[in-house]
Amino acid sequence: MNESKAKIDTGNILFRLSRLTRRWRQVLDLEVQSAGLTDATWRPLLHLHLLGDGIRQKDLAASVGIEGPSVVRLLDTLVAKGLIERSEDAGDRRAKLLRLTPEGLLVVAQIQEAVRELDSELLSPFSAEEMARLANFVLRLEASVSAVHQRCKR
């Protein structure tokens, strides 16, 4: 079945959105490979930058969506590359705090530029009005998903 011609309806729209997100990440992964990064490494760097220095490893793992042992190995790699630093949390010596190094900040800037260029290319066919409608839809969908997530956690 040619996916791009398949009808989108309420029964498959979330499935299509998840596939679209995965394909966008694959394209972005190809774009940032020139910086020596993979999906497994650029995403934590970008999340750390967006969340801010001084976050705990477990919070970064939750944001990226990976489990504790996997994040430790990944962070070991990023520390070895000189992109992040770990320090002990003064309030809880068991916890580790993370921060980007100056080299890590340079790599994040490269990632952000790749994201901007890719976004510009992918979104250029859409008008400002279409983008505003899409942004509104995404905000409403995020709120809906968050509400269901909270309900399911109870």
Secondary structure, DSSP 8 states (H G I E B T S, - for coil): --GGGS---TTTHHHHHHHHHHHHHHHHHHHHGGGT--HHHHHHHHHHHHH-TTEEHHHHHHHHT--HHHHHHHHHHHHHTTSEEEEEETTEEEEEEEEE-HHHHHHHHHHHHHHHHHHHHHHTTS-HHHHHHHHHHHHHHHHHHHHHHHHHH-
